[in-house]
Amino acid sequence: MQVIDSYLRNVPPGYALLLSGPWGAGKSFFWTRYASQLEGLHAVTISAAGLQTSADLEDALLTASLAPLANSVIGEAGAIIGKALLRVVKVDPKDIKLKADIFPGKSVVCIDDVERFAGAFPALFGFIVNLLDGSGVHCILIADEDRALANLEGYAAYKERIVGKTVVVSPTIREFCDQVVKGFGTAQSRRVLDGGMEVLVNLIVGAKLANLRTVRFLLTELEAVVREMPAATAERVMSSSLPSAMLFWAVAIARSPSNMQLLVRAFQGDIGMAISMARRNQSEDTRRDTRDEDDDIKRLSDLLYGLGLEDAAYNWPNSKAFIALAKGEVFDPNALIADFGLLDTEECEVDDLDLLRHHYKQNDTDVQQAITRLRAAAIDGKPAVLAHLFQVFRTVYYLAENHITTFTPQEWTQEVLGTLARWRENPEQVDSGEFEVWPSAYSPDEQTVIKLAEEVSEAVKNVEQGRHRQAAVNGLLTGKGSPSQDRLQVVFADDTDVDWFFSQLKTAGSPAIQRVYSLFSSHLRVVNAVQFVAVEAHFARELADKIETHIEKRRPMPVLDSELHILARLLRTFADKMDKDSAALRSHA
């Protein structure tokens, strides 16, 4: 500040002052705040972004300098309206110094976004020289110098001729957060975020977050969530794990859109347990092969460590609502509130699995009681949700390895295997519940459980696919919920009863026959249909055989019988094409 004060207090020295810093460091914010407090100087700020010629720069300067004379809409409308403004206020451009309202020694012109100037740099250089020498004004330049050196040919050489001093702008996190929060329109949001300002600043500083655009995104998204909460719930936000989760979202996506995959995994799986297991594997790498350690877990762990959020991640819940929020999808705010423990204590039911994930915060009695309840439920197979059982297994297994349980890891493994074996035999009673196994260096016990769990998952998937296929078949027969022809999906598998379907098709009549015809016609129109529905070839041929065997060709033939024979010809065409395309694929394999 002293350097800028000294520069502006004295007679224009004939050189510009440069405010430098990386993209998002708050250079523009800094200057806007500083310029608003100037006394005795008229500040005019323009952006060089996208401009190409000195005429463009003069138009921008004109618009900015005359903005106070027009209404705010015209003042913000840009160079084109700036030119029209000359006619509105009846000012002769020849009577204006540089076609703008600037005065020697009493004006300071700021040119922002220098690195984004789209023309040849000599044009911008000449404009700046004209300001300094021809107009005798102070000139502030704002630039990301790394980008300027990369994007503007001759920048380094020209800079030496026009820039006298350089001020590197560092983010002022607290001041910036204060200004953003004060600008929110909802009193509840301002009160909650201002009350938790220390939490926010500590998170941002701890994450070494220097990009104020990302900080603004964080604050804006957090405000949007707080704004919609009941007042009592909103007061608990800043003492919860939600702010750290929002920070992770903001930074992860700002660094790379591909990090959305990491965010999904962090809030879909038990990230705290995954990191604990990864640490365990690193400490036992002499006993376990860690070559298959999941790259995502490593990337996630590294990202969390770099942001100072590794400990905070242990408090993050599994939350579909938060994933939906981060993806910009419709989310359930009540689910988000419940997931992050923002309900009143009396409204919350203690979740045993969540308690054990954070066992280091609990007393021994609560931990042992939670283990007992989860163990009993796992043995009984309740709830019959595969993903839940696997999470319980992994969590309790970790505790057993660390001698926190009364039973050994091997005993616990056998109990879970017993439940999985029953589920494999009766998959129709089980829900997969988004079951997923993260690649990692698992122990032999864990590998055995994973193998059987994947068999259960496959069995459940087959049952679910069978239900979907039966619903599609019923849709073809009744016209209610018939399968979409916009996407390829298997409707008839090897287990479809051809005799039953043939009987039902005759009873359903012409509309059903037309729906089946349309389905297989749509398959034939897809060049690579063999990759998706080749399995239907067997059924198609058998149904064609059934039709031709049981529906006699004669004259005159009933309309229904004729339609069935037409369908049979199409079915044979489909089956023959699938056989031919399948053979071609095998020959190229």
N, C-alpha and C positions, 0 to 999 in steps of 0.2 A: 504494500500500500504506500509506503514512503517513497518508493521509486516513482510511482504513478503520480502521487501528490506533487513531488518535486518537478516532474515533467510538465504537469498541467499548470502549476503555479507561475512558472516563468514564461517569458516571451517564447513563442514557437521557435524551436531551435533549428528547424529545417530538416529534421529527421523524424521518423516514426518510432513509436514504442510498440514492441511485439509482445502479446500475451500468448504464451506457448503452453502446450500440454497435450496429452493424448486425447483421443476422441472420447467424449463423455466425461471428461474431468471436471466440467463445470465452468469452462472459460466464459461462455456466453452468460451463464447465470451470474458469475462473478461480476462481469462488466455491467450487466443490467442493474444489479444492486448498487454498484459503485456510481454509475451514471445518474441514478435516481436521486442521489444525495449531493450532486454537484451544485455549487453555488457560484453564480457569476459566469458560468460557461453554458453555452447552448450545445447539447450533445445530439448528434444525428448518427444513427446506426443503420448500416445496410448489410445485406448478405451477398457475397460474391458467388454463391452457389448457383451453377447453371448459366451464369452470365458469360458472354463471349467477347464483347467489344467495349470500347470506351463509351460508346453511345448508350449501351445497356447500363453501364455503371452510372452515367449521368442521369439516366431516367430513374434508376433506383434511388439515387441521392435526391433527385427532385421530389419524388413521391414521399420519401421519408421526411424531408425537411418541411414540406407543405402539409403533412398529415394533420397537424393541429388546426389548420384552417378549414379542414373538411370534416364531415362526420366520420365516425370510426369505420363505417363500412367502406367508404371511398378511400379512406386513409390506408386501409389494409389491402386494397385490391390490386396493387402492383403497378408496374411501369406503364401499362396501356392507359389505365384510368388516371395515372399521374400526369400523362400528357394532356388528357382531356381536362384535367383539373386547371391547367393554365387558362383554358377558355372560361371555366366556371368562375374563377376568381379574377379574370381579366388582368393577367399579369403578362407583360411582354418578356419573353425569355431572354431577349438581348439585354434587358435591364437587370438580370439576376446573375450574380457571380457564380459561374459554373452551373447556371440554370438551377440554382438552389438557394435557399435562405440561410447562407452561412456568412460569417463576418470574421475578418482577420483578427487574430488574437483573442476572440471571444467565442469561437466555435471549436468543437472537437468532433472530428468525423471518425467513426469506428467502422472498419471494414471486417466483417466476420466471415468465417468459412473461406479464408483465402485459398486453402488447399483444394477447394471444390470449384475454383474458377475454371470454366470450360473452354476459354479461349487461349490464345498464345499469351504467355506471361508478360512479354513486353507491353501489351496493351494495358494490363493492370498496373505495371510499373510506371508507364507514362501517366496514367490517371493519378497515381499516388504522388508522383513528382509534381504534377500540376497543383495538387492540393497543398503540398508542402511549400513549393516555391511561388507558384502563381497566386495562390489564395492566402498563404500565410496562416494556415490553421494548424492546430494540433491534430495528429493522426494516430489512431490506435489500430493496430492490426491484430486479428485473432486467427491463429492457425495451429493445426496439428502438423508440426514440422516434419515428422516422419513421412506423413502422406504427401506433404508439399514437395519434399525432395523426390519422392517417387513419381508424383503425378505432373509436376510443373517443370518443364525443361528450363534450365537456367536459373532456377529459384535461388540456389546458393550464391551465385555470382551477383544477382540483382539485389539480394537481401543486404549484402555488405554496403550497398550504395544508398539504401533508404532506411535501414533499421539501425538506430543508435544503441538502444538497450533492449534486452529481452527479460521478461518476467515469466517465470515458470509458475503456472497456476496449479495449486494442489487442491483437491476436493475439500470443502468445508462441510463435512457430513452433518454435524449438529445443526448448523445454520440452515443448510439446505432442507433437512428434514422438517425443521420448525416452519419454514416458509411453505413447504408443500402441505403440511398438515393444517396450517392456518387457512389455507385456501380451500379446504374441503367444505362443501355446503351443508353437511349434516352435523348438528351439534353433538350427537352421540359419537360419531366417528372422531371428531376433533377431541372430544373429552377422553375417549379411550386411548387413542394413539398418543396424545400429548402426555397422558398419565403414564404410558409405557415407553416414553421416549428413551429412557436410559437403556431399556431392554433392546429397542430397535438399534440404537447407535452402537451398543456393544456387539450386537450380532453383525452389523454391517462392517464395523472396524475389524472385528475378529475374522471376518471372511476376506479381509483386505480388498474390499470392493471399492474401487475408485471411480467406476463409471456411474455418474449421477443419473444417466438415463435409466440404467437398470435399477438404481435406488428408487427413482420415481415410479417405475413399473411396480416394484415391490409395494411401495406405500399405497399406490392407487388400487392395486388388486386387494390388498389387505383391507383398505377402507371399504371397498365394495362388499366384502364379506361381512365386516362389522356392521355396516349400515343396515343390513337386512335382519340382524339378530335381535331377539328380545333384549331389553335393556339389561336385565340381570345377567343374562348369558354373556352379553358383550363385555361386561366388566371382568370376566374371567379370561378373556382371550390372551391378554399380554402375559399372564402367568402360566399359560399352557404351552404345548409344543407346536401350536399352529404358526406362530411367527417364524420359527426356525424352518418349518416345512415350507412356508411361503418363500423364504429367502433361498432355500435350495432350489425351488422351482424357478424363481426369477433368474438366478445366476446360471443354473444348468442350461436352461433354454437359450439364454443370451449368448452363452459360449458356443453352443451348437444345437440345432434342432434335433440332431440324432440322439441327444441326451434325454429326449422324452422316453426312450426305451428304458433308460436307467431309472427315471422317475417312476415309471409304471412298476418296475420290479421292486423299487424301494417301498412302494405303498400297496403292492399286491402280495408280496411275500413277506416273510419275517426277516427284515434286513438286519436288525440287531443280532438275531441268532446266526444269520449267514456270515456276518463279519466275525462273530465269536468263533464259529466253526473254522473260518479261514485262518484266524489267528492260531487256533488249536492245531490246524494242519501244518502251519509254518513251524510251530514249535516241535512237531513230531515228524518232520519231513524225513527223518532217517527210517521211520517205520512205514510211511505211507508215500505213495507215488503222487506227487502234486502236479504232474505235468498236465493233467486234465482240468486243473483249476479254472473256473469260469472267468473268461476275460471281463465279462460285465461286472462281476463282483470286484475284480481288481480295479477296474475303472471307477466303479462306484465308491469303493473304499478310498481310492486316491483322491477323488473329487471331494468326498466328505472331509478327509484329512486336510486338504488344502483350504477348505472353507471353515475349518475349525468346528465342524458339525458332527464329528464322529460320535461324540458322547450324546449329542442331541438326537441322533438317529435312533438310538435305543428307545427313545420315548415316542417315536412316531408309530401310529397305529396302522393296521391294514385298513385302507379306506378307499372304496370304489368312488365315493363322493368326491374325495380330493383329486383322484385321477381324472374324473369327469370335469372338475373345475379347471384343472391344468390344461386339459385338451380343448377347453372352450365348449364343452358339451353341456347339456342340461343336467344339473346335479341336484340332489336332494339336500337342502340346507339343514334339515333336521338330522339327517344321517351324518352330515359333516360335524354337527354339534355333538352328537353322541360319540362319534369315532374319536374325537379329540378330547373327550371327557369334560365337556363344558356344561353339562347338566348339573343341577344342584346335587350334592352328595346324596340326599335322600331319594332323588329320582333315579339314581344309577344303581344298576345291579353289578356286583363285582364279577368280572370275567376272570375265571381261574387261569385261562391261558395267558391273558394279558398280565395278570399278577405274576405268573412265573417268568414271563419275559423280562420283567423288571424285579426279579426276586431280590436283588441286592438292595432294594429300597424297602423291603417288607420285613416283618419280624418272622422268626423261625416258625412260630405256631401257624400263622397264616399260610406260609409256604408249604408246610407239611400237610395242612388240611386241603389246600388246593391240589397238591400232588395226589392225595388219596381220592379226591372226587374225580379228577381226570383219569386216574388209573381205572377206577371202577367203571366209569362211562366208556372207556376204550375197550375194556373186556366185554362189556355188554353190547358194544357196537352202537352206542347212542351218543350223538346223532349219527345217522348213517350217511355221513358226508366224508368222502375220501380225502379231500383237501384238508379238512379240519383234523382228521385222525393223523395225517402225515405231519401236520404242524405240531400236534400234541406229542407225537412220537419223537420228533427231532428235539423239541424243547426239553422234554423229560429225560431223553437219552443224554443230553448235554449235562443235565443236573446229576444224573446217575454216574456219569463219568467222573464228576467232581465230588462224588460221595455225599451228595446232599440228600439222596433218597435212601430208603431202608432196603432197597433191592438193587441188584446189579444191572448193568446195561444188558447183559445177556438174558437175564430173567425178563426184563421189560421187553426185549426184542421178541422173545417167544410168545409173550402175551399178545402183542400186536399182530404177530404172524397168524395166531389163531383166529383173530377177528377177521383179518384179510382173507384167510382161507374160506371162512363162511360166506363172506361177501362175494368171493369169486364164484361160489356155487349158486348164489342167489342175487345176481347183479341187478335184477329189476327192482330191488328194494333199496338200492344205493344211488346216491347223487354224487357225481364227480366233484362238484363245487369248485371248478376251475383248478383242478389238480395240476401241479407243475413241479418238476424236479429241476433244480438249478444244478448244472454240472459242477462238481466239486470233488475233492479227494475224500470219499466216504470210507468209513471203516467197513470191514467185512459184514458186521451185523447190519449196518445201514444199507449196504448194497443188497443184502438178502431181502430186507423189507421193501426197498425200492423196486426190485424185480417183481415181487408179488403184487405190490401196489400198482405197477404198470399193467400187469395182467388184469387186475380188477378194473382199472380204468378202461382198458380195451373192451372188456366184457360189458361194462356199463355203456360204453360208446356204441357197441353193437346193438344193445337193447334200445337205446335212444334212436339210433338210425332206423331200426325196425319199426319203432312207433311212428317216426316221421314218414317212412315209406308207406305204412298202412294208412296213415292219414291222407297221404297223397293218392293212394289207390282209391280210397273211399271218395275223395274229392273228384276223381275222374268219373266215378260211377254216379255220383249224386249231383255234381256241379257245385258243391259247397266246399270251398277251400281247395280247389283243384290246383295242382302244381304250376308254378310260373314257367312260362316258356322263354322268359328272358335270360334264364341262367340254366346251365346243365346240371341236373341232379338225377341220381339213380332212384327210380321209382320201383322197378321190378328187379328183384334180386333172385338168386337161385332158389331161395326158400319160398318164393311166391307160388301159391297153389294155382296151377294153370286151370285145372278142372273147375275150381270154385270161381275163378275170375271169369272164365268163359260163360258159366251159368249166369253169373251176376250181370255180365255185359249184355247178354241176350234179353234179360229181364229189364235192364235199364233203358234199352232201346237206342234209337238213332242219336240223340244228343250225347250219350256216353260214348258211342262208337266214334263220333266226330271229335270228341275231346281226346280220345286215345290216338286217333289219326293225326290230329294237330300236334300232339306231343312228339310222336316219332318223326313227323315231317320237320319239326323244328330241330331235332337232333341231326337230321340229314343235311340241314343247311349249314351246320357248323363244320368247318374244314377239319379241325382236330378233335372232333367229338369222341374219337376212339380213346383218347386219354382220360375221358370222364365217364362215359356210359357204355363202354364195350361189354361190361358185365351183363347188360340187358339183352345181348344178342341171343343167348340161350333161351331166355323166356320168349323173345319175339318169334323165334323159329318154332318153339313148341306150341305157342298160341296159333300161329299160322297153320301148323299141322292139324291142330284140333278143329279149327274152322273148316278147313278143306275136307276133313274126314267126316264131320258131322253135319255140314250144311251142303246139301246136294245142289249141284248146278242143273237147272232145268229151265224150261220156258213155258209159261212166264214164271219168273222168279219174284218172290216177295221183295219189296224194297229193302227190308231189314236184312234179308239174306244177301242181297246184292252188295249192300254196304259192308257186310262182314267179309265178303270175298275181296272187295276193294282194299279193305284194311289188311287182309292176309297178304296180298301182293306187296303192299308197302312194308309189312313186317319182314318179309323175306328179303326185300331190297336192303333194308336196314341191317339185318343179320349178316348178309353176304358182304356188305361194305365194312362192317366191323371186323369180320374175319380177315378180309383182305388187308385192311389198314393195320390190324394187329400183326399179321405176318410181315408186313413191310417194316414195322417198328422193330420186330425181332431181328430181321435181317440186317438192320442198320446198327443194332446194339453191339 
